[in-house]
Amino acid sequence: MSDDNHTLPYPDASAEHPTLVIPGSDADRGTDAAPGKRRRRRWPWVLLIIVVLLAALVVAAEFIARSVLPGIVRSLVIEQLDLPADQQLDVEAEGILLPQLISGRLDELHLSTDAVTLEGITGAADVTATGIPLQGGDLGGASGTIRIDQAEFTTLLAGTDLPVDSVEFDAPNATLGGSFTVFGTAVPITLTLTPGAAEGDLELTPVGLSVGGLDVDVDGVGSMLGSVADSLTQTQRVCIADQLPAGLTLTGLEIVGSAAVIDIDVDGAIATDPALLEKGVCPR
């Protein structure tokens, strides 16, 4: 019997053969079809979205804190100083607030007002406090300025022996107007002084004098006015502690334009000791 159908030999197992790819199979789609790899490519975007959301929340919280905090501080200051409920007071916090709120202590607060009355003296105040504890306690420190006009400066000198009926500013000096009684006669006097501060006291240095409308030599006043001349020709130290809260210390005074600018240092314990809000005492 003849063999017309020839049988093909089996392929050599050691030879390489091309792999057929079925359309639509995972192999045809490549690596994109692997679920694990798709997830790995997606997670950076998820992380980015989370970071953006957290940043937005932090910004919103900072905005809320910066909006709410000034009102809280204003209320506390008005209550502590027994100021009118409608007292104008601007409050500004420095730095990023959230870390400070978390730590329980504010780094720095700036308070300012165009007009405030403390122990009978009215002026514009500008104070910077540092190390403010949120749970109560002494301040780390505070300092600032109080600006008063000519009328308030006149009141400030009312307790001195100087002839003070009026005051006019001519920076850096202040000219006092008043009178002395000499042999039963009122003699009008104007005394020009350069004000300053020394060891918490107001320091007044005479630079000019007019008696009865005539300019006179400061050194020659003694022969004209006798013992009265001592208060007119010598530098005077005037204690004004009894006209300021006890927690405030005078550190400087300068005439600037139409105002006397008083530099003050504030005792940090003023936030906890009510006695420091009362009038100070001058040594006798």
Salt bridges, closest charged atoms under 4 A:
ASP26 OD1 - ARG29 NH2 2.10
ASP32 OD1 - ARG41 NH1 3.98
GLU62 OE2 - ARG66 NH2 3.02
ASP126 OD1 - HIS110 NE2 3.12
GLU199 OE1 - ARG237 NH2 2.94
ASP201 OD2 - ARG237 NH2 3.67
